[in-house]
Amino acid sequence: MERYYDAHLYLANWGTHRIMLRLPKAVLDPKQAERYRVGEQVSTWTSGGHLILDFTSEAEEESWEDDVERSLSAIVGIRAELAAGDLRPLYLAWLSAYGSWERDEDAFDYEEEDELEPPIPPGLGSLSAPQRALADFLRLDDDLLAAAAEASAPVQPVQHDQKALAAWIGALSAKRKDALPLRVIEEDGAKVRWELLREFGGGITGQEVETGRTVAELLDAAAARRHSREQQEAARRAEEQARREQEKRQARELRLNRLAQNLDAAWDVVEASIDTKKPREYDQAVELLRDLRALAIRDDHTPTFTQRLTRLRERHQGKPSFIKRLNDAGLTAE
């Protein structure tokens, strides 16, 4: 990374996720990046004219993820975002580091609960696609991100006015205009572009916020949000289950009403199904007998049902497979 590469992604099947990025110091101030350092999880250092960022996430899991190259291509766009002045990737890495505390209570010393969060950049509530990929890669908890984003100002991408940009370029000194093409040829052309865009107007609008929140307060807010969400989800599941049960009861009531219109025909269907001597038909006969029993209980003619069931069992006692199905269903003669 110090000599050759601008981006590096590392995965291990014991749970390590690591992404490293290199940027020119001219487009990302090392002192600015240092505000988001967290032990070994988020580290920065300089080498020559470059700043290197190292983001790591650890989890106790044994799995292998395919399409590693695709993961890197999804994330690497944050390099250009950082160069354009968007510090959300740094904050996401910081937040994911402390988010690991809920997965591993020994990840940090308890004195770090009082650690203050760094300046919170605008736009945490509307991440870009590369930032979302980074958050997922670093296992950033959605509830923790949502809790942090409550203090983040909204952001809108700057739409560069072509006329204004042309006028700004026209106002540059002749000496600088002559130097820029040479730098594009001899250096990284993207670096020159980033510098110019930042000088012209940057990549996003919005101000950083100093919240004074501690790590403990952020984690507690995330836990409260998670608890509330889980309660709401449980209530929705219970409501959905009740609705399905109600639909089942209504469907069965309709079925029983149809059976009540012609009981003899229903018993004839049971006999016909049994006479096929096929397991599948046996199952259908048992289900129909269940409904007939429920109808008998509902309409208070259980003795009549019991008599007919007793005679049916006697007629087919030589079919052990069918009799077993009756017994398993509780359709006894008692």
C-alpha positions in Angstrom: 0.0 0.0 0.0 2.8 2.5 0.8 4.5 1.9 -2.6 2.1 0.5 -5.1 -1.6 0.2 -4.4 -4.5 2.6 -3.9 -7.0 0.0 -2.5 -6.8 -3.4 -0.8 -9.5 -5.7 0.5 -8.8 -8.7 2.8 -11.2 -11.4 4.0 -10.5 -14.4 6.3 -12.9 -17.3 7.0 -12.4 -16.7 10.8 -14.2 -13.4 10.5 -11.8 -10.7 9.6 -12.9 -8.0 7.2 -10.3 -5.4 6.2 -10.2 -2.6 3.7 -7.3 -0.2 3.1 -7.2 2.9 1.0 -4.4 5.3 -0.1 -5.1 9.0 -0.9 -2.9 12.0 -1.6 -2.4 14.1 1.6 -3.3 17.1 -0.5 -6.9 15.9 -0.8 -7.4 14.5 2.7 -5.7 16.1 5.7 -4.1 13.4 7.9 -5.0 15.5 11.0 -8.7 15.4 9.9 -8.6 11.6 9.4 -6.9 11.1 12.8 -10.1 12.3 14.6 -11.8 9.0 13.6 -9.0 6.6 14.7 -10.0 3.7 17.0 -7.2 1.5 18.1 -6.5 -1.3 15.5 -10.0 -1.1 14.0 -9.5 2.3 12.4 -5.9 3.4 11.8 -4.2 6.0 9.6 -0.6 6.8 8.7 1.3 8.7 6.1 3.9 7.5 3.6 5.6 10.1 1.4 2.9 12.2 -0.1 0.1 9.8 0.7 -2.3 9.1 3.6 -3.3 5.4 4.2 -6.5 4.4 5.9 -7.0 1.0 7.4 -10.5 -0.2 8.5 -10.9 -3.6 10.1 -13.9 -5.5 11.4 -13.6 -8.7 13.5 -16.3 -11.2 14.3 -16.3 -14.8 15.6 -17.7 -16.5 12.5 -16.4 -19.2 10.2 -17.5 -18.6 6.6 -16.2 -17.7 3.2 -17.6 -15.0 1.0 -17.5 -15.3 -2.8 -17.0 -12.5 -5.2 -14.3 -10.7 -3.3 -13.4 -8.6 -6.3 -17.0 -7.4 -6.5 -16.9 -6.4 -2.8 -13.8 -4.2 -3.5 -15.4 -2.6 -6.6 -18.5 -1.8 -4.6 -16.6 -0.1 -1.8 -13.7 1.6 -3.6 -15.8 4.6 -4.6 -15.4 6.0 -1.1 -11.9 6.9 -2.1 -13.2 9.5 -4.5 -15.8 10.6 -2.0 -13.2 11.2 0.7 -11.0 13.1 -1.8 -14.0 15.3 -2.6 -14.4 16.2 1.1 -17.1 13.7 2.1 -16.1 12.3 5.5 -18.9 9.9 6.0 -16.8 6.9 5.3 -14.4 7.8 8.1 -17.3 8.2 10.5 -18.9 4.9 9.4 -15.6 3.1 10.1 -15.4 4.7 13.6 -19.0 3.8 14.4 -18.5 0.2 13.2 -15.5 -0.2 15.4 -17.4 0.7 18.6 -20.5 -1.2 17.3 -18.4 -4.4 17.7 -18.8 -3.9 21.4 -22.2 -5.5 21.3 -20.8 -8.6 19.5 -17.8 -8.8 21.9 -18.1 -7.3 25.4 -14.3 -7.5 25.7 -13.6 -5.5 22.5 -12.8 -2.3 24.5 -12.1 -1.3 28.1 -15.1 0.1 29.9 -13.4 3.5 30.3 -13.9 4.0 26.6 -17.7 4.3 27.2 -17.0 8.0 27.9 -15.1 8.5 24.7 -16.7 11.3 22.7 -17.8 10.8 19.1 -15.8 12.7 16.5 -17.5 15.4 14.4 -20.5 13.9 12.7 -20.6 14.6 9.0 -23.8 15.5 7.2 -25.8 13.0 5.2 -25.6 9.9 7.4 -29.3 9.3 6.8 -28.7 9.1 3.0 -25.6 7.1 2.3 -24.2 6.6 -1.1 -23.9 3.1 -2.6 -20.2 2.8 -1.8 -20.8 4.0 1.7 -23.6 1.5 2.2 -21.3 -1.3 0.9 -18.6 -0.1 3.3 -21.1 -0.2 6.2 -22.2 -3.7 5.3 -18.6 -4.9 4.9 -17.6 -3.5 8.4 -20.8 -5.1 9.9 -22.2 -1.7 11.0 -25.4 -2.3 12.9 -28.4 -0.6 11.2 -29.9 0.5 14.5 -26.6 2.0 15.6 -26.3 3.9 12.3 -29.9 5.1 12.6 -29.2 6.4 16.2 -26.1 8.2 15.0 -27.8 9.7 12.0 -30.4 11.5 14.1 -27.8 14.2 14.7 -26.5 14.3 11.2 -27.6 17.3 9.0 -29.2 16.5 5.7 -27.0 16.8 2.6 -27.5 17.4 -1.1 -24.8 16.7 -3.7 -23.4 19.8 -5.3 -24.6 20.2 -8.9 -21.7 22.0 -10.5 -22.9 24.8 -12.7 -20.9 24.5 -16.0 -20.9 28.2 -16.6 -19.7 28.9 -13.1 -17.1 26.2 -13.3 -15.8 27.6 -16.6 -15.7 31.1 -15.2 -13.8 29.9 -12.2 -11.2 28.1 -14.4 -11.0 31.2 -16.5 -10.1 33.3 -13.4 -7.1 31.0 -12.5 -3.7 32.5 -13.1 -1.9 31.8 -16.4 1.0 30.3 -14.4 -1.3 27.8 -12.7 -3.1 26.9 -15.9 0.2 26.1 -17.5 1.2 23.9 -14.5 -2.0 21.9 -14.3 -1.6 19.9 -17.6 2.0 19.1 -16.6 0.8 17.8 -13.3 -1.9 15.7 -15.0 0.7 14.1 -17.2 3.4 13.6 -14.5 1.1 12.8 -11.5 -2.2 11.2 -10.8 -4.7 13.0 -13.0 -7.5 12.0 -10.5 -5.6 13.8 -7.7 -5.5 17.0 -9.7 -9.2 16.7 -10.4 -10.0 16.1 -6.7 -8.0 19.2 -5.7 -9.7 21.4 -8.2 -13.2 20.2 -7.3 -12.6 20.7 -3.6 -11.2 24.2 -4.3 -14.2 25.0 -6.5 -16.9 23.8 -4.2 -16.4 20.3 -2.9 -18.7 17.3 -3.4 -21.4 17.8 -0.8 -23.1 20.6 1.2 -23.8 20.6 4.9 -21.9 21.2 8.1 -20.2 18.8 10.5 -21.8 18.7 14.0 -20.1 18.4 17.4 -22.7 16.5 19.4 -20.9 15.8 22.6 -22.4 12.3 22.6 -20.4 9.5 24.2 -19.9 6.0 22.9 -22.1 4.7 25.8 -24.9 7.1 24.8 -24.7 6.0 21.2 -24.8 2.3 22.1 -27.7 2.9 24.5 -29.6 4.8 21.9 -29.1 2.0 19.4 -30.3 -0.6 22.0 -33.4 1.4 22.7 -34.1 1.8 19.0 -33.6 -2.0 18.5 -35.9 -2.8 21.4 -38.6 -0.6 20.1 -38.3 -2.0 16.6 -38.4 -5.6 17.8 -41.5 -4.8 19.9 -43.2 -3.3 16.8 -42.1 -6.3 14.7 -43.5 -8.7 17.3 -46.8 -6.8 17.4 -47.0 -7.0 13.6 -46.3 -10.7 13.6 -48.9 -11.3 16.3 -51.4 -9.3 14.3 -50.6 -11.2 11.2 -50.9 -14.5 13.0 -54.3 -13.5 14.4 -55.4 -12.5 11.0 -54.4 -15.8 9.5 -56.1 -17.7 12.3 -59.2 -15.7 11.7 -59.1 -16.5 8.0 -58.6 -20.2 8.8 -61.6 -20.2 11.2 -63.8 -18.5 8.6 -62.7 -20.9 5.9 -63.4 -23.9 8.1 -66.8 -22.4 9.1 -67.7 -22.2 5.4 -66.5 -25.7 4.9 -68.6 -27.0 7.8 -71.7 -25.1 6.6 -71.3 -26.9 3.2 -71.0 -30.3 4.9 -74.1 -29.6 7.0 -76.2 -29.3 3.8 -75.6 -33.0 2.9 -74.1 -35.1 5.6 -74.8 -38.4 3.9 -73.0 -37.3 0.8 -69.9 -36.4 2.9 -69.9 -39.9 4.5 -70.2 -41.4 1.1 -67.1 -39.5 0.0 -65.3 -40.9 3.1 -66.2 -44.5 2.2 -65.2 -44.0 -1.4 -61.8 -42.6 -0.4 -61.2 -45.6 2.0 -62.2 -48.1 -0.7 -59.3 -46.9 -3.0 -56.8 -48.3 -0.4 -54.4 -45.5 -1.3 -52.5 -43.7 1.4 -53.3 -40.3 -0.1 -57.0 -41.0 -0.2 -56.8 -42.3 3.4 -55.4 -38.9 4.4 -58.2 -37.1 2.7 -60.8 -39.3 4.3 -59.3 -38.6 7.8 -59.4 -34.8 7.1 -63.0 -35.0 6.1 -63.8 -37.0 9.2 -62.1 -34.3 11.3 -64.5 -31.8 9.8 -67.5 -34.0 10.4 -66.5 -34.3 14.0 -66.1 -30.5 14.3 -69.5 -30.1 12.7 -71.1 -32.6 15.2 -69.6 -30.8 18.1 -70.8 -27.4 16.8 -74.3 -28.6 16.0 -74.6 -30.8 19.1 -75.1 -34.2 17.4 -71.9 -35.9 18.7 -73.7 -39.2 19.5 -74.8 -39.7 15.9 -71.3 -39.0 14.7 -69.8 -41.4 17.2 -72.2 -44.2 16.1 -71.3 -43.7 12.4 -67.6 -43.6 13.2 -67.8 -46.8 15.2 -69.5 -48.6 12.4 -67.0 -47.2 9.9 -64.1 -48.5 12.0 -65.7 -51.9 12.3 -66.1 -52.2 8.5 -62.5 -51.2 7.8 -60.7 -52.9 10.8 -58.8 -55.0 8.3 -57.0 -51.9 7.0 -54.4 -51.3 9.7 -52.8 -48.3 7.9 -56.2 -46.5 7.8 -57.0 -47.4 11.4 -53.7 -46.1 12.5 -54.4 -42.8 10.8 -57.7 -42.6 12.6 -56.1 -43.3 16.0 -53.3 -40.7 15.3 -56.0 -38.1 14.5 -57.9 -38.9 17.7 -60.9 -40.4 15.8 -61.6 -43.2 18.2 -65.0 -44.8 18.9 -65.0 -43.6 22.5 
